[in-house]
């Protein structure tokens, strides 16, 4: 983005317009493309709206191609009035704006997490609005000063070289969008930051030049936020030189990030495989050792895998990644780890040196899941139709858009000096040797490092023990969600699951189709039973007792024995809402559960034997740690009803649907650093 900065320094009246047009062209955007703008009303987003409006009108586009979204977080009493004022000002620029209101839970986030939660809510609202309005790209007003502040923050938190590349020029936002037909698709929204080459002062000049007022957010000056403290210190005269030289360091880090991302994608394609049904990752370590690649690329590969498996918005960092690197590089590979919401263990199914990385069942279940009421345009109870369910899943790495790759590889100085950089210390040393960083700026950086290390959060606390403690403390056995028949939900950003009643003509038994009379007699479907049209199901992780129960169901002699047993004390097993199915005596629990099930559902005994055998066959091929993170449907009292990932349900009269549909693709998706 250096070219944009230079182009506006001469003070020409059309310098900003020209720089903005170049930026939009570099992003592949045209004036006729429907685009959204994140509008806050501050000088940054106001300048963005001015430049975008002028770019569209000067290049034959229609004002209708721009749509602004103003998010009212509701955190200040005057926020609603300010949103209305901003909406009027943008309308005068020819940009139609919608106000999106943010809803908060009863328990507000703590002060230290408030900005992050506000950001997450803001992007979620805007992403939904973009999908609804048909916008193909979202423009945000991040600028050069934001990049400098972010570099300082990450430097003082001892971020790696990848983090020091700061915000990319373009990237994708991903969200699971539910179609009215009941099918789920991952919607990728292009996020573009066209102002990264302009300073804050440049944006003030744009607003003043075009006589457009803006709103100053008072929270931007409160020292309770770390970024505000950094901004205040950088405004001091002693850091003037540093602010001028940091952009060159950022540019260098972006080139290295682009190169390491390409190397990472190469390793992901050659050394990694993803199970399309259950989402766990297998890493062939023999291939990793044979691929001659820089160590940073190996770290980037492992980071990408952890982020993909855990489906976290932000990649893991700190000692978490180094712990995994040490584990992989161990001469005597054995044991297991739990890191960043993932289980890592040696694959015992093969003689090859490889590891499996899967979701940890200790990961915190969501406090609330919003079930979606589906108007099904296809019958999910019909097996051949549900099998034709088309999911949009990216299981292979998406290559990143490189920044001047040809120039980079042709640059002998870059190859000989910068590609050997492995740490921030190396970066500063090489930058000083290349006259990119003065002694004064080097001293200023280390002064900030010493000062902020006492204030900023210690991200090196992401050690194994800290992670283990965190996940165990927050783990939930049962998600707080009630899913009615025919509804669906997106579980842990990876599984699209649903359940419902089969139509009488397609319900299956052990021998064939079930007659209409069977439905009125089936205890699962009676008005007083745990499953009927007005009842709901909960979700929890799969437990060992679940697969033990399935294996017991496969034993025909055990089923026959239980059917011949009379006087089962709890034949109403699935009808008693007062019994806690997660507790109770463990003595002969599997036998009792089997008897209770078969006496409650004598009409489904043949079906259970058949479906259990199919589920057991699948289970034998699924590693135990992977099983523990699969979702299961249970009654509100905790009794097992279905394991949708295995196609298993306790009654022939209900259908279940499960599809692995990860929100974040392997490798993080499209990113451009120029």
Secondary structure, 3 states (H helix, E strand, C coil): CHHHHHHCCCCCCCHHHHHHHHHHHHCCCCCCCCEEEEECCCHHHHHHHHHHHHHHHHCCCCHHHEEEEEEECCCCCCHHHHHHHHHHHHHHCCCEEEEEECCCCCCCCCHHHHHHHHHHHHHHHHHHHHHHHCCCEEECCCCHHHHHHHHHHHHHCCCCCCHHHCCCCEEEEEEEEECCCCCEEEEEEEEECCCCCCCHHHHHHHHHHCCCCCCCCHHHHCCCCHHHHHHHHHCCHHHHHHHHHHHHHHHHHHHHHHHHHHHHHHHHHHHEEECCCCCCEEEEHHHHHHCCCCHHHHHHHHHHHHHHHHCCCCCCCCHHHHHHHHHHCCCCCCCEEEECCEEEEECCCCCCCEEEEEECCCCCCCCCCCCEECCCCCCCCCHHHHHCCCCCCCCCCCCCECCCHHHHHHCHHHHHHHHHCCCHHHHHHHHHHCCCCCHHHHHHHHHHHHHHCCCCCCHHHCCHHHHHHHHHHHCCCCEEEEEECCEEEEECCCEEEEEEECCCCCCECCCCECCHHHHHHCCCCCCCCCCCCCCEEEEEECCHHHHHHHHHHCCHHHHHHHHHCCCCCCCCCCCCCCCCCCCCCCCCHHHHHHHHHHHHCHHHHHHHHHHHHHHHHHHHCCCHHHHCCCEEEECCCCCEEEEHHHCEECCCCEEEEEEECCCCCCCCCCEECC
